[in-house]
Amino acid sequence: MKKKLFALLMALVMVLSLAACGGDKGGDTQAPADSGTSTGTEQPSDGGDAAPTTDLKLGYDMDTGENVYGPYYDEWSDMTDEELYELALKEDTTINVYATSSKMLKEEEPFEEAFPGLDLVVSDLDSDEVLSKARMENETGNITADVLQTKDVNGEVFHEYYDKGVIEPFYPRDICAHIPEENLKYSYPLYSSQAFWYYNTEAFPDGQPINSWWEIIEKDDAGNQKFALYTKEIGQETAYLSLFASFIINADEMAQSYKDTYGKDLEYTYDASSFAFEVPENNAGVEYLWRFTQAKMTFIGDGDELVLAVHNSTKDQPALALASAGKIENREESGYNIDWCINLSPYTALLNTEAMMVVQGCNSPAGARLFIRFVTGGADCQSGGLKPFTKVGNWPLRDDFVDEKNPAKLNELGARANDLVSIYEIYPDVQDMWMYWLNQ
């Protein structure tokens, strides 16, 4: 809530600034030189006023005070690779990409071979660095980055980077026609990933031992926890904490899942009186958060060690571990007896989507968009740009992409798209609840 209030105040300041400067926020896209849309090569005279290359709004709309969603299409959206390439050769031909995945470095050579005269420079950074460097460049007016690659799992990017003019949306219409619209709501996706609970296939040869999230923390008749639990410290993992926040948002589904699992209504046991903010009463997601924090857990920061703990467990002392989907590769590479628990009730996981974004006021707006098209497969999904990201645990979202790496299709696993708006509203409170209850 504090974040949203800050965003509202910042929005008001920016609206007044635009009014004073005669800024036009009205809807017709700016037309670039030589082709009908602005190249956006103009640099701001002072920090924080980078010139946009599109009038499209995404995230928090300063004019209306509402959240605005994609996909949004402008004249850039309908430009072909050839048209973008022609423009890119007339602007700064060095395209700078800030990426959270080291695999992005593998794009440099094939992109430059496909588009001679352009120089792709990739900086491999942590997620926080990608965003903080882009914000600092925007504030100082010394913009280097043209493209950002990162993910948004709690709504921070959607609510705080579009409306403040750090980034702007780009949705290539022809490629978006191959992506489910629910995955275009908050950004333009590169691919999605997710986390699973892993179980020991030797201990449970007939299949996964759990079918709902409630069974993960289940106790036997003597009050002993049925499974040893291994995970990263959830309070320090934004994606995992966002998943728990989603359970609070979808409390009715959590309550129904409990009833379906045990044949009776959920009993509420949490005490919310210790918090300075309002905690909803009789909320099944809050109840789950409370019970989970009171379970015995072993926190391990390395994903390979998490699944190793499952491999070393037995039927008499069973274990479950929450880890990224890609750790399933230890099954073939190291001979681990592990597998995913899929289609958990009420849902297995939230999709964590890696997204591609254009930096507002960048030096290579056409080149940035050309590269985004390339890395996401191009018009016919044959550019080769998706190849470095094609691995177990990554699911490109195009319906014309042939996935030969993953053992199952994305729609067979029980995950769902992230609701970044609802999670953004409650994320700070959920984090406080987690930390407080965990320390009790």
KABEL-V360253 format. One record per residue. RES is the residue in one letter. PSI is psi in whole degrees, 0 to 359 (* if undefined). D_CENTER is the distance of its C-alpha to the mean C-alpha in Angstrom with 1 decimal. Layout:
<<RES	PSI	D_CENTER> <RES	PSI	D_CENTER>>
//
This chain:
<<M	322	20.4> <K	321	21.5> <K	319	18.5> <K	321	19.2> <L	316	22.9> <F	317	22.3> <A	320	20.2> <L	317	23.2> <L	317	25.7> <M	321	24.1> <A	318	23.8> <L	317	27.5> <V	318	28.5> <M	323	26.8> <V	315	28.4> <L	321	31.8> <S	316	31.3> <L	320	30.6> <A	318	33.7> <A	327	35.8> <C	358	34.9> <G	23	35.4> <G	137	31.7> <D	114	31.2> <K	23	28.1> <G	357	29.7> <G	321	28.0> <D	130	29.8> <T	147	27.8> <Q	143	29.4> <A	131	31.3> <P	148	30.9> <A	138	34.1> <D	0	35.7> <S	354	33.5> <G	2	32.7> <T	155	29.5> <S	136	29.2> <T	342	28.4> <G	20	27.0> <T	351	28.9> <E	133	30.6> <Q	144	29.8> <P	148	29.8> <S	333	33.1> <D	168	31.4> <G	147	28.1> <G	0	25.3> <D	42	26.7> <A	134	25.2> <A	126	26.3> <P	156	23.7> <T	2	24.2> <T	152	23.3> <D	3	24.1> <L	144	21.1> <K	139	19.3> <L	146	15.7> <G	228	14.4> <Y	120	17.4> <D	115	20.6> <M	332	23.3> <D	323	26.1> <T	345	25.5> <G	18	23.5> <E	159	21.1> <N	136	17.4> <V	136	17.4> <Y	162	15.1> <G	178	14.9> <P	148	16.1> <Y	136	18.7> <Y	136	21.3> <D	193	23.8> <E	332	26.3> <W	324	23.9> <S	332	22.2> <D	4	25.5> <M	139	26.6> <T	169	27.2> <D	319	26.6> <E	318	30.3> <E	318	30.2> <L	320	27.2> <Y	316	28.9> <E	317	32.2> <L	321	30.6> <A	328	28.7> <L	344	32.0> <K	350	33.4> <E	194	30.8> <D	119	29.7> <T	358	29.3> <T	120	27.1> <I	115	23.4> <N	126	21.4> <V	125	17.8> <Y	119	15.8> <A	149	13.5> <T	351	11.7> <S	127	13.1> <S	340	16.8> <K	341	17.0> <M	336	16.7> <L	333	20.2> <K	354	21.5> <E	341	20.9> <E	305	23.6> <E	311	26.7> <P	327	26.0> <F	316	24.8> <E	329	27.8> <E	322	30.1> <A	330	28.8> <F	79	29.3> <P	142	32.2> <G	347	32.6> <L	143	29.0> <D	116	27.7> <L	125	24.1> <V	117	23.3> <V	129	20.1> <S	120	19.4> <D	111	17.5> <L	163	16.1> <D	161	14.1> <S	315	10.9> <D	324	13.2> <E	319	15.7> <V	311	13.8> <L	316	13.3> <S	321	16.7> <K	319	18.7> <A	321	17.5> <R	316	18.4> <M	317	21.7> <E	323	22.6> <N	318	22.1> <E	327	24.3> <T	346	27.0> <G	4	27.1> <N	77	27.0> <I	124	24.1> <T	315	23.6> <A	145	20.0> <D	327	19.7> <V	140	16.2> <L	141	13.0> <Q	116	10.4> <T	179	7.3> <K	156	3.6> <D	111	3.7> <V	349	4.3> <N	10	7.8> <G	1	8.6> <E	314	10.1> <V	314	9.3> <F	318	10.1> <H	336	13.2> <E	353	14.5> <Y	328	14.1> <Y	311	15.1> <D	337	18.0> <K	5	19.2> <G	18	19.6> <V	319	17.5> <I	165	15.6> <E	156	16.4> <P	151	15.2> <F	120	16.5> <Y	99	16.7> <P	118	19.3> <R	317	21.1> <D	322	22.5> <I	321	19.3> <C	336	17.5> <A	343	20.5> <H	9	19.3> <I	131	15.8> <P	135	15.7> <E	331	15.5> <E	338	13.2> <N	6	10.4> <L	3	11.6> <K	317	11.7> <Y	343	9.2> <S	175	9.0> <Y	118	10.6> <P	145	8.8> <L	307	10.2> <Y	169	9.4> <S	153	7.6> <S	176	8.5> <Q	171	9.6> <A	152	12.3> <F	156	15.9> <W	129	19.1> <Y	144	21.6> <Y	165	25.3> <N	117	28.5> <T	336	29.9> <E	322	33.4> <A	331	33.6> <F	74	32.4> <P	342	33.7> <D	0	33.6> <G	179	29.8> <Q	141	27.1> <P	356	28.8> <I	150	26.4> <N	0	25.2> <S	160	23.7> <W	331	21.8> <W	327	25.1> <E	339	26.9> <I	322	24.8> <I	18	26.6> <E	148	29.8> <K	154	33.2> <D	183	36.5> <D	335	39.7> <A	1	40.6> <G	12	37.5> <N	142	35.9> <Q	133	32.3> <K	329	32.1> <F	140	29.3> <A	131	28.7> <L	132	25.0> <Y	133	23.1> <T	165	19.6> <K	161	18.0> <E	107	18.7> <I	325	16.2> <G	342	16.9> <Q	2	15.8> <E	105	12.5> <T	319	9.9> <A	318	7.8> <Y	318	11.4> <L	327	12.8> <S	324	10.3> <L	315	11.5> <F	326	15.0> <A	323	14.6> <S	330	13.9> <F	326	17.2> <I	320	19.0> <I	321	17.8> <N	48	18.9> <A	323	22.0> <D	321	24.3> <E	323	22.6> <M	320	22.7> <A	319	26.4> <Q	323	27.2> <S	318	25.6> <Y	314	27.9> <K	320	30.9> <D	327	30.2> <T	319	30.0> <Y	355	33.1> <G	19	35.1> <K	163	35.3> <D	152	33.5> <L	138	31.3> <E	131	33.2> <Y	129	31.6> <T	355	32.4> <Y	152	30.1> <D	115	31.6> <A	10	29.7> <S	345	32.6> <S	356	31.5> <F	144	28.7> <A	346	29.3> <F	165	26.8> <E	124	27.3> <V	128	26.0> <P	143	26.4> <E	149	29.3> <N	50	29.4> <N	120	25.6> <A	330	24.8> <G	320	21.3> <V	318	23.0> <E	320	25.7> <Y	317	23.3> <L	315	21.7> <W	312	25.3> <R	322	26.5> <F	319	23.7> <T	336	24.3> <Q	355	28.0> <A	157	27.6> <K	126	28.6> <M	151	25.7> <T	120	25.7> <F	126	22.9> <I	128	22.3> <G	338	20.0> <D	125	20.3> <G	324	18.8> <D	323	21.9> <E	329	24.1> <L	311	22.3> <V	336	23.0> <L	322	26.4> <A	323	27.3> <V	316	26.8> <H	324	28.9> <N	355	31.6> <S	170	31.7> <T	173	34.4> <K	326	35.3> <D	331	37.4> <Q	72	34.7> <P	154	31.4> <A	154	28.0> <L	146	24.4> <A	137	21.4> <L	117	17.7> <A	166	16.1> <S	152	13.5> <A	327	14.7> <G	343	16.0> <K	353	18.6> <I	340	20.6> <E	339	22.1> <N	342	24.3> <R	316	26.2> <E	318	27.6> <E	324	27.7> <S	1	29.1> <G	24	30.6> <Y	143	28.6> <N	76	29.3> <I	155	25.8> <D	165	23.7> <W	146	20.7> <C	117	21.4> <I	165	20.1> <N	45	20.4> <L	151	20.7> <S	136	21.8> <P	341	20.4> <Y	155	17.2> <T	315	16.1> <A	175	12.4> <L	143	9.1> <L	128	7.1> <N	109	4.0> <T	122	3.8> <E	131	5.3> <A	157	7.1> <M	132	10.7> <M	145	12.4> <V	136	16.1> <V	128	17.6> <Q	134	20.1> <G	19	23.7> <C	167	23.0> <N	343	26.1> <S	66	25.0> <P	323	23.4> <A	317	24.8> <G	323	24.0> <A	316	20.4> <R	325	20.1> <L	317	22.2> <F	320	20.1> <I	319	16.8> <R	317	19.0> <F	311	20.3> <V	338	17.2> <T	17	15.9> <G	344	19.4> <G	181	21.6> <A	323	23.6> <D	11	24.8> <C	24	22.0> <Q	12	24.7> <S	334	23.8> <G	357	22.7> <G	333	19.6> <L	347	17.4> <K	314	19.9> <P	338	18.6> <F	4	15.2> <T	102	17.2> <K	167	17.5> <V	130	17.5> <G	351	14.2> <N	133	12.4> <W	100	12.8> <P	145	13.1> <L	1	13.1> <R	138	16.5> <D	349	19.4> <D	11	21.8> <F	130	20.1> <V	111	22.2> <D	106	20.3> <E	2	22.9> <K	317	21.0> <N	144	19.5> <P	351	22.1> <A	153	20.6> <K	155	18.9> <L	321	15.5> <N	2	17.4> <E	0	19.8> <L	346	17.7> <G	16	17.1> <A	166	13.4> <R	161	12.1> <A	150	9.5> <N	139	7.9> <D	86	10.5> <L	332	9.0> <V	310	12.6> <S	320	14.3> <I	321	12.2> <Y	323	12.6> <E	321	16.3> <I	355	16.9> <Y	311	14.5> <P	322	17.3> <D	321	19.9> <V	320	18.2> <Q	319	17.8> <D	318	21.5> <M	316	22.6> <W	308	21.0> <M	319	22.7> <Y	311	26.0> <W	325	26.4> <L	326	25.4> <N	359	28.2> <Q	*	30.8>>
//
